[in-house]
Amino acid sequence: MKLTILSTSDIHGYIYPTDYKQRDQDLPFGLLKIDSIIKEIKAKETDPVLVIDNGDFLQGSPLTYYTAKQTKHPARYTSILNDIGFDAGVLGNHEFNYGKEYLTDAITTLDYPILCANILNDQGQPAFGKPYELFTFDNLTVAVLGLTTQYIPNWEQPASIAGLSFQSAVTCAQEYVPKLQELADVVIVSYHGGFEKDLTTGEPTEALTGENEGFELLKIIPGIDVLLTGHQHREIATVNSSVAIVQPGDKGHNIGKVSLTIEKKDEKTTILSKTAELISANDTKIDSQTAEKYSGFQDEIEDWLDQKIGEIEGTMWIMDPFQVRLTGHPYIDFIHKVQMKATGTTISGTALFTNDSKGFGPTVTMRDIVTNYIYPNTLAVVEVTGNDLKRALEKSASYFSPSANGQLEISPAFLYPKAQQYNYDMYAGIDYTIDVSLPIGSRICQLRHNGALIQKDDRLEIVINQYRAVGGGNYDMFSADKIIREVTIDMTELIANYFKKHDRIKPDTFHNFQVIQ
């Protein structure tokens, strides 16, 4: 028998081939393109095909934002997922972004099982769905174990994960995989997490925090036949240590395909061959039947995005994202103003989340807001010491690397194995200099507030997004116990409200920091 396993991951609500920056796009990604590939493979195969989603399906695009915040009915979106024909799904970390109640409601609308073995309730049992699922094809039994990165408490709002505990994927797999070997002929682990070490050399590729445990799963858990991964948005397809591995990127750029040739004689199962590949959606047309079925919903979202929200006297266009991070920009300082106004603080930190951000033109629509401020962040005010603030700035300062030709470059740690532009923060309300010629950890110079040098024991109130406030991005100088107040309104809504209260906004830049070498 031949068994085909198809895997999506990190779709983030990108159903149609659009990034929503404008109408009527046909970009090289989207779940409807993946749907066409799935249908084509199923039409050709006479042997079994399993289709598994590896998580981060509930948040990430204007479509999912509109569903959660405007309609508040997850079925309007999850009905599309049901039509794709998934056999099972796994929870990702972003599933919690709209709260536990919304996640629970969404799961009840899915007609395929959600698998998650290592997120436990206060009774120590799997809190969402099942830990695993068994599929039977003639006399062949296939087990799929669902695992999710344990690092969610380092990012998520406490209310969204109240009553939950997050077990190491490795610890959980050590418990379940031997059992599944007894129950099934083939063991598949679908892990919403990635690889913390290079697959060839075993050298760490990131801080070993436990966020990604794929390498350890691969190397120390015997009995895994297929390892489906995600979270890092990498593109991986290989067979390593006799395990077939895929990670298909994000937004439906690719679908992972694992093919197993299996022989079963006298109750003994032998996997004769394993192959792993990624199938690109680049030259694929969307499935027209599904697209037409949901076109009314898509048009509804596009109309909502085209609402005019406000005006600017001039523009806040972003032409060079790297230059923004070097010298500041009116768009960034506008976000600072929104944050400080909403919280009554005088010091603010934020990031230019992605190089795809274009900023604002003279007329600002909801489309402009949600395609620039892409995360469902709320705000938190933390009370920290001057030393905490300096440590945070030093971490941001490690974003830059000097080069031999005298030009500044981006540190590889912010680019590989996953781009992390969102982990470089810029601040307002303080003055500071980043000297890249100095060693990492000692680059912040002339750190002042209201003209006076900030001392290490000074007490300061700072507004940052909630992800950063609980230490997200390995900013361990911040933590939930330092949060003194919160604004639980989504930043997208705060930005829109700010425009509504100000007829015409004048772009300006604080010019409060510089980067030198």
Steps between C-alpha positions, in 0.01 A plus 500: 500500500603858442403757764509872416501761777427859401579774749414868526626729776482864601222584253407795728167551327642566152231326300499703180830587323514852641687689770207745507716799413269546202204329337508229233845356553637167384807445718691170518335369816167434667302203627277497191810428290599228743145365469555458126821304565328276755215423261744424218706260714190325634365457146822326392557281806325169540665438837423694821568874536504670842468880516617666822510865602789573736360809672486881502178502303284732713689833491727699275312658209236770457255217428554338840506840673168595338350164597607526864446871562216598266285189452608319821385176335796269427286274281500762225870423462530141624237384250763569233748277685235228518459511123872441445465148636754483782512170684649656814637828630744611767494810720754776436608772738299769320177307557485665845527860376126567506447331836425152625123534456532593132743212446264255667211626288709466185598141580134402541429621145766281339393167356846345542675423831741743663798316649706640788660270755719741694266788594330379816208615716512525879418128522813421302303386194526632142303825506409519131382216285683171506868422555511280190285340232517153345417456130439157351548412134421134434733324742735799547466725807653847500539709816522880498620668821442875538749720686530877542793719600513523878614864488152654475497637860796720405288680241134475585275708721447317832120501461528311171685209659354498853473150641732350238845347531741451214713187495823456306431339163793265560374393843152443361627306197705276727174399665282461192721370218572159661125453553425597141762254374296226664171629356607592148719394209608857417559783750468861383582789733351834398681763706422870486860588568825498310866412530726654761814349348646452154373170361843411360746620763287505815628849578243730670338745261325698774484540876404163647192620685272206421301696242609261226574137584493337156864395503463332838183324384691376197809381684382361832150362438519166319198379308400818313456426129387847383556839667280785376622838626422873476506820707833624359355555150799316351493285187637154582455162334745222580551157648726516805581218742251288300220752582318681218479871586313793348442863588303681227558870573198720565182639341466202268811566294556123497348176614720232653476154346637182658471172312544166673515161328386241752500122502309296757551125526398272784405801715850648455515845344802621303536847353693430182558864401441857616509821298431859602437799275336841487254578223491870421172684446680753280356391165175356634156642438258530788223245532223690326212310660609578856601854405158571352323354803667752732540794264222692677685476830822609334325802340354591840850508648639701209223760540574525873869550424424783259331712768663840532623546858698823495723747319862610523646834403759349270605135524659241724620275221778257586754482218789327678420283805866477603528878499191517722681286756812715473348845537131471592199590288169690524303174482686352797463818701129508416469153656687632805251788528204259484655281770588788731159664457318174575699431817599842634871420487794705374729214390399259224658209317389345171638327192465510124368145491583408143678639196168474315358795696441793265385767745217745430409727213288817520177298535507217752263204472445200723700307240799725569471447875470120505766440234751713691412404858468129431480351851198494735693673777360672802706739714661458839676752723797352682683657790871426457835623621741703295713188481206300356447764232868506410506120470199514268670762285821294494305200373349713224844643422625148420286529185787680328834358387796697361636385165842515338394774257392731780126449442264377767331166446231295672629242745442146370332413832207724394474332159568129551353249541196731505477871422436691825478864396227537764760447773683828431329770704521877467415727792351846544506722808869430561818598317766243423784407267585153371874470431541185290880519524468397866448139614146358514362575844693827531370702206252740663646845566355824636174349621292792625147579612385861525860608443647306794708183474295197596645325803483124545265523800262759351136385486336552161158427351516379140225402257573204274284238336381213715714246316814689596374582851494134601849445360416404142797492266728388787483843664543351846532841667122529453250267666134480596572598861631838382173590324320771699209567265369391161283627218315198368375667182675365191766736360330502161191644664707750701664624180163540328358683804800735507433598138133559576593746777751691286373647173835529324820361645830669428791258453810573704796318649634530853867459393573363847743221411786434262707203389873557446811288448 
